[in-house]
């Protein structure tokens, strides 16, 4: 396992993820929105996540910047990164099939929005965000660079902590006690822990 192979694997997973997102993206554009909490704040949060998970590592792969922050590859960490990325892709597929037409890239409520509490949503309230944490962790494990590697954890962390409370408030305002009860039975992103 060399640094180049580890980087190519990160890129290949990214491409598969983008392909997996095509169908849900298409469906979401066709499903009317009944309420949206999008705004400058959501725009900035999404920008931070895109920067950390896409732009910073993308620049690193394209022009090898910042080269000074490189460190040697540990093959065992790269293999672990592959396993984490596989788990991440599986989770993205599951969450999209469980959420169906209720999915949005931002904070929206769709026409005929239903509260999903089954499948992976029976274990945690934000399994798609669990998937993003796995994606960010895989980036750290696969990219041997002190800036490009952790950038995903920082970028997605900003989105997650800036959004998750507001998302839960939005779900409470839409589903009331049904969501409050659901919250009592589930963790946020790590089953039984958080
Ligand atoms: N936070 C969830 C969903 C991310 S997609 C997860 O990580 O899996 C974001 C959209 O999903 C939000 O706009 C919200 O309307 C919707 N959503 C979040 N939780 C939901 C649930 N349990 N059932 C239905 N829709 C949900």
Boltz pocket constraint, residues with backbone or C-beta under 6 A from the ligand:
constraints:
  - pocket:
      binder: B
      contacts: [[A, 95], [A, 99], [A, 102], [A, 103], [A, 104], [A, 105], [A, 106], [A, 107], [A, 108], [A, 109], [A, 110], [A, 114], [A, 115], [A, 116], [A, 117], [A, 121], [A, 125], [A, 126], [A, 127], [A, 128], [A, 129], [A, 130], [A, 167], [A, 171]]
      max_distance: 6.0
